[in-house]
């Protein structure tokens, strides 16, 4: 999900659309763990000095209001983190609950205030989805390490300090002391996993064990295959949902274009 960090505002110069879009790229559909920009949810970015309006549409009018709320608030916070932005207005379009969501997000209300009849806390839902995304990204990271010859016993023992990142070369180096050499793996899946893991409080400390069970515990060597299969199931589930959403989104946009 998008960072909530902010910097002092400089309203004298407004942002450009490319900069705003780049910030929005950090916002994910929480069910799919994919960027709302890559998913083509973002319809329009309007800039008026230091004020930004973002209009977006989801694949169906009945997408979960909780998920829509998360994307809207994350988009608002991501754009407002830009020093050149004073305020961001987020406009969800063509949704059954667009009125409640748009009013609530732009008036800085809580989800519970906007939807008093909702069951459960939205932060609990977010935490569950973030954990699902972490497990899915963990699968990709472990696959990358298996692909360069790391053994499961070594993978489950890896700590953050064991991985040296080279962003310019796009590789991660892992020293294999028992073999006397260093293995290199693609950086992207490992970096992506580390980002999501740190959001869950994993890997922030250099001595933290990196890979965990879905319950957040270190992985025993004899549990590796089971945990890795669970990661694959999470990945397949998100990929399948993503394919359905892509098809629905394409169909919906084609219908709207035909109505013009």
ROTOR-634428 format. One line per field, with one value per residue (C-alpha): residue in three letters; x, y, z. Coordinates in Angstrom, 1 decimal, padded with zeros to 4 digits. Example, Ala and Ser with C-alpha at 12.3 -4.5 7.8 and 13.67 -1.06 7.14 Angstrom:
2
aa <- c(ALA,SER)
x <- c(012.3,013.7)
y <- c(-004.5,-001.1)
z <- c(007.8,007.1)
This chain:
260
aa <- c(UNK,UNK,UNK,UNK,UNK,UNK,UNK,UNK,UNK,UNK,UNK,UNK,UNK,UNK,UNK,UNK,UNK,UNK,UNK,UNK,UNK,UNK,UNK,UNK,UNK,UNK,UNK,UNK,UNK,UNK,UNK,UNK,UNK,UNK,UNK,UNK,UNK,UNK,UNK,UNK,UNK,UNK,UNK,UNK,UNK,UNK,UNK,UNK,UNK,UNK,UNK,UNK,UNK,UNK,UNK,UNK,UNK,UNK,UNK,UNK,UNK,UNK,UNK,UNK,UNK,UNK,UNK,UNK,UNK,UNK,UNK,UNK,UNK,UNK,UNK,UNK,UNK,UNK,UNK,UNK,UNK,UNK,UNK,UNK,UNK,UNK,UNK,UNK,UNK,UNK,UNK,UNK,UNK,UNK,UNK,UNK,UNK,UNK,UNK,UNK,UNK,UNK,UNK,UNK,UNK,UNK,UNK,UNK,UNK,UNK,UNK,UNK,UNK,UNK,UNK,UNK,UNK,UNK,UNK,UNK,UNK,UNK,UNK,UNK,UNK,UNK,UNK,UNK,UNK,UNK,UNK,UNK,UNK,UNK,UNK,UNK,UNK,UNK,UNK,UNK,UNK,UNK,UNK,UNK,UNK,UNK,UNK,UNK,UNK,UNK,UNK,UNK,UNK,UNK,UNK,UNK,UNK,UNK,UNK,UNK,UNK,UNK,UNK,UNK,UNK,UNK,UNK,UNK,UNK,UNK,UNK,UNK,UNK,UNK,UNK,UNK,UNK,UNK,UNK,UNK,UNK,UNK,UNK,UNK,UNK,UNK,UNK,UNK,UNK,UNK,UNK,UNK,UNK,UNK,UNK,UNK,UNK,UNK,UNK,UNK,UNK,UNK,UNK,UNK,UNK,UNK,UNK,UNK,UNK,UNK,UNK,UNK,UNK,UNK,UNK,UNK,UNK,UNK,UNK,UNK,UNK,UNK,UNK,UNK,UNK,UNK,UNK,UNK,UNK,UNK,UNK,UNK,UNK,UNK,UNK,UNK,UNK,UNK,UNK,UNK,UNK,UNK,UNK,UNK,UNK,UNK,UNK,UNK,UNK,UNK,UNK,UNK,UNK,UNK,UNK,UNK,UNK,UNK,UNK,UNK)
x <- c(000.0,001.0,003.3,001.6,004.8,004.7,007.1,006.6,004.4,005.7,002.5,004.4,004.9,002.3,003.2,003.1,000.9,003.8,004.9,001.4,001.0,004.3,003.1,-000.2,001.8,002.7,-001.0,-002.2,-005.5,-005.4,-007.0,-004.7,-001.5,-001.1,-000.7,-003.9,-002.0,-000.9,-004.5,-005.7,-008.0,-006.9,-009.1,-008.0,-005.5,-006.5,-004.0,-004.9,-001.9,-001.2,-004.6,-004.9,-008.0,-007.7,-010.7,-010.6,-013.0,-013.0,-013.8,-017.3,-019.8,-020.1,-016.4,-016.0,-016.5,-013.7,-011.3,-012.4,-012.0,-008.4,-007.4,-009.0,-007.4,-004.0,-004.2,-005.0,-002.1,000.3,-000.4,-000.5,003.0,004.4,005.8,004.1,000.6,-001.5,-004.6,-005.7,-009.3,-010.1,-013.2,-014.4,-016.7,-019.4,-019.6,-022.6,-021.1,-019.3,-021.2,-020.3,-016.7,-016.0,-017.5,-015.9,-012.4,-012.3,-013.8,-011.2,-013.8,-013.1,-014.5,-016.6,-018.1,-018.9,-020.3,-021.7,-023.3,-020.1,-018.9,-015.5,-012.6,-011.2,-007.6,-008.2,-009.2,-006.2,-003.9,-005.3,-004.9,-001.4,-000.4,-001.8,000.2,003.3,003.0,002.5,005.5,007.5,006.7,008.3,011.3,012.0,011.5,014.2,016.6,015.8,016.5,020.1,020.8,020.1,019.0,015.8,017.7,019.8,016.7,014.8,017.8,018.4,018.5,018.3,022.0,022.8,021.4,023.4,021.5,023.0,020.3,022.4,022.9,019.5,020.9,020.9,024.0,023.8,027.0,027.1,029.8,029.5,030.4,032.9,031.1,028.3,025.1,023.4,019.6,017.3,016.7,013.1,011.2,013.4,013.1,009.3,009.0,011.2,009.0,005.8,007.5,008.7,005.1,004.2,007.1,009.3,012.9,013.2,016.1,019.2,019.1,015.5,014.8,013.4,011.0,008.0,005.0,001.6,001.2,004.5,006.7,010.2,010.0,011.4,013.4,010.9,008.0,009.6,007.7,004.3,004.8,006.1,003.0,000.8,002.6,002.0,-001.7,-001.8,-000.1,-002.3,-005.4,-004.3,-003.3,-006.7,-008.6,-006.4,-007.3,-011.0,-010.7,-008.7,-011.4,-014.2,-012.3,-011.7,-015.4,-016.6,-014.4,-015.4,-019.0,-018.5,-016.6,-019.4,-021.9,-019.9)
y <- c(000.0,003.7,005.4,007.9,009.9,013.6,016.4,020.2,021.7,024.1,025.4,027.8,025.2,022.6,019.0,017.6,014.7,012.3,013.0,012.4,009.2,008.0,008.4,006.7,003.7,003.0,002.5,-001.1,-002.9,-004.6,-007.8,-008.2,-006.6,-004.7,-001.0,000.9,002.6,-000.7,-002.0,001.1,002.2,005.8,007.8,011.4,013.6,017.2,019.8,023.3,024.9,022.9,021.2,017.8,015.8,012.1,010.3,006.5,003.7,000.0,-003.0,-003.3,-001.0,-003.5,-003.9,-004.1,-000.7,-001.5,-002.2,000.9,003.0,001.7,002.6,006.1,006.9,005.5,007.6,010.7,010.2,009.2,012.4,014.7,013.4,015.4,018.7,020.6,019.4,021.1,019.0,016.0,015.2,011.6,010.9,007.3,006.9,004.4,002.7,001.8,003.5,006.3,009.0,007.6,006.9,010.2,012.2,010.2,010.2,013.9,015.0,012.9,010.8,007.2,004.2,003.4,006.9,006.6,003.1,002.8,-000.6,-002.2,-005.4,-005.3,-002.7,-001.8,-002.0,-005.6,-006.2,-004.3,-006.3,-009.6,-008.5,-007.2,-010.6,-012.4,-010.0,-010.7,-014.4,-014.1,-011.9,-014.3,-017.1,-015.1,-014.1,-017.7,-019.0,-016.5,-017.9,-021.5,-020.6,-019.7,-022.8,-021.9,-024.8,-024.5,-024.8,-021.7,-019.8,-020.2,-019.0,-015.9,-012.6,-009.1,-008.6,-011.6,-010.0,-007.2,-005.2,-003.7,-001.6,-000.4,-004.0,-005.2,-008.1,-009.3,-011.0,-013.8,-015.1,-018.9,-019.4,-023.1,-023.2,-020.3,-018.2,-015.7,-016.4,-013.6,-013.4,-011.0,-008.0,-007.1,-010.0,-009.8,-006.0,-006.3,-008.8,-006.8,-003.7,-005.6,-007.6,-004.4,-003.0,-006.1,-005.5,-008.2,-007.5,-004.1,-005.3,-006.6,-009.7,-010.5,-013.8,-012.7,-015.5,-016.4,-018.7,-017.0,-016.7,-014.7,-017.3,-018.4,-021.4,-024.7,-026.5,-029.5,-027.1,-025.4,-027.2,-026.8,-023.0,-022.5,-024.3,-022.0,-019.1,-020.5,-020.8,-017.2,-016.1,-018.2,-016.8,-013.2,-013.9,-015.5,-012.7,-010.2,-011.9,-011.7,-008.0,-007.3,-008.8,-007.0,-003.7,-004.1,-005.0,-002.1,000.4,-000.9,-000.5,003.1,004.0,002.6,004.8,008.0)
z <- c(000.0,-000.3,002.2,004.6,005.0,004.1,003.6,004.0,001.3,-001.3,-003.0,-005.3,-007.9,-008.7,-009.6,-013.1,-014.1,-014.5,-011.0,-009.6,-011.7,-010.4,-006.8,-007.7,-009.0,-005.4,-004.5,-004.9,-005.3,-001.9,-003.2,-006.2,-004.8,-008.2,-008.9,-009.7,-012.5,-014.0,-013.6,-015.5,-012.8,-013.0,-015.4,-015.0,-013.1,-012.9,-011.5,-010.4,-008.8,-005.7,-005.8,-007.5,-008.4,-009.2,-010.8,-010.8,-011.7,-010.5,-012.7,-011.4,-009.6,-006.8,-005.9,-002.1,-000.5,002.0,-000.8,-002.7,000.5,001.0,-002.6,-002.3,001.0,-000.1,-003.3,-001.4,001.1,-001.7,-003.7,-000.7,000.3,-002.7,-001.4,-004.3,-003.4,-000.8,-001.1,-003.1,-004.0,-004.9,-006.9,-007.3,-010.3,-011.3,-008.0,-005.9,-002.8,-004.6,-002.7,000.8,-000.2,-001.9,000.9,003.6,002.1,001.1,004.4,006.2,008.0,009.2,007.3,010.3,010.3,006.6,006.9,010.4,009.6,008.4,010.2,011.7,011.5,008.2,009.6,010.4,006.7,005.5,007.8,006.4,002.8,003.4,004.9,001.9,-000.4,001.7,001.4,-002.4,-002.8,-000.5,-003.0,-005.8,-003.8,-002.7,-006.3,-007.4,-004.7,-005.5,-009.1,-008.4,-006.4,-002.7,-000.6,001.4,004.7,003.7,002.5,005.8,007.8,005.7,007.6,006.1,006.7,004.6,001.4,-000.3,-002.8,-006.0,-007.4,-010.4,-011.5,-010.4,-008.4,-004.8,-003.6,-000.9,000.6,000.9,003.6,003.5,-000.2,-000.2,-002.9,-003.3,-005.2,-007.1,-007.8,-009.5,-007.2,-008.1,-006.5,-003.4,-003.1,-003.6,-000.8,001.5,001.0,001.9,004.7,006.4,006.3,008.4,010.8,009.3,008.2,009.7,011.9,010.1,012.3,011.5,009.8,006.4,005.4,007.6,007.7,007.0,010.7,010.9,012.5,011.3,009.0,010.1,007.4,007.5,006.9,003.9,001.2,002.9,003.5,000.0,-001.4,000.6,-000.9,-004.4,-003.6,-002.5,-005.7,-007.9,-006.2,-006.7,-010.3,-011.0,-009.4,-011.4,-014.6,-013.9,-012.9,-016.1,-018.2,-016.4,-016.6,-020.3,-020.9,-018.9,-020.6,-024.0,-023.1,-021.9,-025.1,-027.1,-025.3,-026.2)
